[in-house]
Amino acid sequence: MSKIRVLFICVHNSARSQMAEAWLNHLYGETFEAESAGLEAAGKLNPLAVEVMKEAGIDISGNKTQKVFDVFLTGRLFNYVVTVCDQTNAERCPIFPGVAKRVHWTFADPAMLQGTEEQKLAEARKIRDDIRATIDEWVVLITKQATQ
């Protein structure tokens, strides 16, 4: 049985989409295969995202950012395309063409966090945990739908 392919996309592919990709592959890699991309490739990952995922036991420090358009040009197909932009940037959140089912989850952008380094880390942990909880709930839903 082939894996369910998921593309997570956001504006820069430096934090939220990277965390979602990592969580789905780490927790449910036997059933799902995730990638991530952004409207623009940031070039480097958000250090807050790298740190909080490392705290959770997942190393994303070697991940590369990529543009949605570059993924589109490869011709790879996805069962689901999940946008993870915040409400402020929803209008800039990229759209991936094709027959994939589209899902939108709203998460704050770690790049926009304010305060001390510890305050930013605390908020980034909340975003990380919210992404994981949303993925857990979504996988249960998708699994139920597949067995009906």
C-alpha positions as CSV (number, residue, x, y, z in Angstrom):
1,M,0.0,0.0,0.0
2,S,1.4,3.4,-1.0
3,K,1.8,6.1,1.6
4,I,-0.4,9.1,1.8
5,R,1.6,12.0,0.4
6,V,1.2,15.4,2.1
7,L,2.7,18.8,1.2
8,F,2.7,21.4,4.0
9,I,3.1,25.0,2.7
10,C,3.5,28.4,4.2
11,V,5.1,31.7,3.3
12,H,8.8,31.0,3.9
13,N,9.1,27.3,4.6
14,S,11.3,28.1,7.6
15,A,9.3,27.1,10.6
16,R,5.6,26.0,10.6
17,S,5.6,23.9,7.5
18,Q,9.0,22.4,8.5
19,M,7.7,21.5,11.9
20,A,4.5,19.9,10.4
21,E,6.5,17.9,7.9
22,A,8.9,16.7,10.7
23,W,6.0,15.7,13.0
24,L,4.0,13.8,10.4
25,N,7.1,11.9,9.2
26,H,8.3,11.2,12.7
27,L,5.0,10.1,14.2
28,Y,3.2,8.6,11.2
29,G,5.9,7.8,8.7
30,E,4.7,4.3,8.1
31,T,1.5,5.6,6.6
32,F,2.3,9.2,5.5
33,E,5.1,10.8,3.6
34,A,5.4,14.6,4.1
35,E,7.3,17.4,2.4
36,S,7.2,21.1,2.9
37,A,7.6,24.2,0.8
38,G,6.9,28.0,0.8
39,L,5.9,30.8,-1.4
40,E,9.5,32.0,-0.9
41,A,12.3,29.8,0.2
42,A,13.8,31.5,3.3
43,G,17.2,30.0,2.7
44,K,17.6,29.0,6.3
45,L,15.4,27.6,9.0
46,N,14.0,29.7,11.8
47,P,16.3,29.1,14.8
48,L,13.4,28.9,17.2
49,A,11.8,26.1,15.1
50,V,15.0,24.2,15.1
51,E,15.5,24.6,18.9
52,V,12.0,23.6,19.9
53,M,11.9,20.6,17.6
54,K,15.3,19.5,19.0
55,E,13.8,19.7,22.5
56,A,11.1,17.3,21.2
57,G,13.8,14.9,20.0
58,I,13.5,15.8,16.3
59,D,16.5,17.3,14.5
60,I,15.4,19.5,11.5
61,S,18.6,21.5,11.5
62,G,19.8,19.9,8.2
63,N,16.5,20.6,6.4
64,K,16.5,22.8,3.3
65,T,13.9,25.3,2.4
66,Q,12.2,25.1,-1.0
67,K,9.7,27.0,-3.1
68,V,6.2,25.7,-3.9
69,F,6.8,26.5,-7.5
70,D,9.9,24.3,-7.6
71,V,8.0,21.4,-6.0
72,F,5.2,21.9,-8.6
73,L,7.8,21.8,-11.5
74,T,8.9,18.3,-10.3
75,G,5.5,16.9,-11.1
76,R,5.2,15.2,-7.8
77,L,1.6,14.5,-6.7
78,F,0.2,14.9,-3.3
79,N,-3.0,13.5,-1.7
80,Y,-3.2,16.5,0.6
81,V,-1.9,20.0,0.5
82,V,-2.0,21.7,4.0
83,T,-1.4,25.4,4.3
84,V,-0.2,26.5,7.8
85,C,-0.2,30.3,7.5
86,D,-1.4,32.6,10.2
87,Q,-4.5,34.7,9.7
88,T,-2.4,37.9,9.0
89,N,-0.7,36.3,6.1
90,A,-3.5,34.0,4.8
91,E,-3.8,36.0,1.6
92,R,-0.1,35.4,0.9
93,C,-0.3,31.7,1.7
94,P,0.6,29.8,-1.5
95,I,-1.8,27.7,-3.4
96,F,-0.6,24.4,-4.9
97,P,-2.4,23.4,-8.1
98,G,-3.6,19.9,-8.8
99,V,-6.1,17.4,-7.6
100,A,-4.9,17.2,-4.0
101,K,-7.4,17.8,-1.2
102,R,-6.7,21.1,0.4
103,V,-6.7,21.8,4.1
104,H,-5.9,25.0,6.0
105,W,-4.6,25.2,9.6
106,T,-3.8,28.5,11.2
107,F,-0.7,28.8,13.3
108,A,1.2,31.9,14.5
109,D,4.4,32.7,12.7
110,P,7.5,32.1,14.9
111,A,9.3,34.8,12.9
112,M,6.9,37.3,14.2
113,L,7.2,36.5,17.9
114,Q,8.1,39.4,20.3
115,G,9.8,39.5,23.7
116,T,12.8,38.1,25.3
117,E,14.5,35.0,23.9
118,E,12.9,32.8,26.6
119,Q,9.4,34.4,25.9
120,K,9.9,33.7,22.2
121,L,11.0,30.1,22.9
122,A,7.9,29.6,25.1
123,E,5.6,30.8,22.3
124,A,7.5,28.7,19.8
125,R,6.9,25.6,22.0
126,K,3.2,26.3,22.0
127,I,3.2,26.5,18.2
128,R,5.1,23.3,18.0
129,D,2.7,21.5,20.4
130,D,-0.3,22.9,18.6
131,I,1.0,21.6,15.3
132,R,1.6,18.2,16.8
133,A,-1.9,18.1,18.3
134,T,-3.5,19.2,15.0
135,I,-1.6,16.5,13.1
136,D,-2.6,13.8,15.7
137,E,-6.3,14.8,15.4
138,W,-6.1,15.0,11.6
139,V,-4.4,11.6,11.3
140,V,-7.3,10.0,13.3
141,L,-9.8,11.7,11.0
142,I,-8.0,10.6,7.8
143,T,-7.6,7.1,9.2
144,K,-11.4,6.9,10.0
145,Q,-12.3,8.1,6.6
146,A,-10.0,5.6,4.9
147,T,-11.7,2.7,6.7
148,Q,-15.3,3.8,6.0
